[in-house]
C-alpha cells in the first residue's frame, strides 16, 4: 500500500488503509487496543495482537502521515495521527515529533517595511504600523475585527463576554492570517509602558483566559492533551521552541520563525501564552503551580518551558530587532544538527508522544471514535474546550477592563480605513 506524492496527509492515509484488506483489520485492532478496556475485548492474546498490529502499521503511510495546521477537518486528520502515535504499548514506544507539516512561508519584511515607510509618523512605532498593515489586508482586517467583536461582546448567558466564542475567533485569526501580520501584531517591540500594555491586550486577555484566580497549570495541560488539536499544538511548541545550550541561537531546531509560529498556535487554548507584564519577552500561560502536590516539580517544568526558555526569548527579541533569520532548521522527523545533553529542561523524548503508563493507554479513548459531542478544536462550527470550572463564561470583574482596554483596538481598526 502506498500513497502518491502530495497524498501523505493522515486523512488520505486513513482512507487508503480502510480500503486495504491487509491494513484495515490491523487498524481496527489497534483502535480496540487503545480504547477503554480494549484488552478485555480482544481476549487472552490481546497483548501480542496489539503489538503485532502496531508493528505492522509502522510500515504503512499511517506512520509517516502528517496534517496541515488550520486545514479543513484538522481534528479528524489529527485523530488518525494520534490513533497510532499515542500507542505506547508494553514497552513498544514510538519516538516521533509533532504531526504538522513544516510551514514554508516566512515574513515579508520588505512589504511591511514599505507600509511603515508610508506612515506619516516620524518616530517608527512598529505596533501601530502592524495594525495599519492589518487594516490594509482584507483577510487580516476581517478576522481581526471578528475576534475583537467576539471577545468584547456581552452575552446574556455568559456575562461580560463569551470565552468559548472569543477563543474560537482568536484561533481562526492566528490560523488563517499569515504570520507576516500576526507576528508583527503580537511581537512588535515596545519602548514604553503604554505600548507594552496595548501589545499585551492584543489577544483580549480579560476575556480569552483571565479569571479571578489562576487555575493549576497541570490541570490546564491535562485538558489540552485531551483535545487532539491542542495536544498537537503543544507538541509543536515543545519541538520548535526546544532550547539548547549547544546552539548559538538558543534553539535546538535553529528556527526562530517556527518557534514564534508554534507559540501563536497555542493562543485560544487552555494554556494560552501571553505577556505576563510589560517586558519584551516575559511570556507564559495564565496558571500557577498552587495545589500541585507531589507534582509540583512537573508543574514548575511546564512554566519553565515558557518563563525560562532561552529559545523563545531569543526568538521574540530577534523579531523585535529584525534579526530573526532561519539558520539551517531541522525538518520534523529529521535529526537536529546539534545534540543537547546538558540542558536541564530539555525533554529526553520527542514531544509527539506522551509516555503514558500501560493502564492509561488501555483506558485511553481512541481518537477515531471520539463522540460528536466531544469539544475538540477544528472545523467551522466545532466548539472548544473551556478552562476548568469556567464553562464558557469569562471572569466576572472584566467589565471595566473591557471598556478601558479595548478603546484602542477600535481606534486601530478604524485607522487608515
Buried (B, 14 or more C-beta within 10 A) or exposed (E): BEBEEEBBBBBBBBEBBEEBEEBEEBBBBBBBBBBEEBBEEBEEEBBEBBBBBBEBBEEBBBBEBBBBBBBEBBBBBBBBBBBBBBBBBBEEEBEBBBBBBBBEEBBEBEEBBEBBEEBEEEEEBBBBBBBBBBBEBEEBBEBBBBBBBBBBBEBEEBBBBBBBBBBBBBBBBBBEBBBBBBBBBBBBBBEEEEBBBBBBBBBBBBBBBBBEEBBBBBBBBEBBBBBBBBBBBBBBBBBBBBBBBBBEBBBBBBBBBBBBBBBBBBBBBBBBBBBBEBEBBEBBBBBBBEEBEEBEEEBBBBBBBBBBBBBBBBBBBBBBEEEBEEEEBBEBEEEBBBEBEEBEBBEEEBBBBBEBEEEEBBBBEBBBBBEEEBBBBBEEEBBBBBBEEBEBBBBEEBBEBBEEBBEBBEEBBEEBE
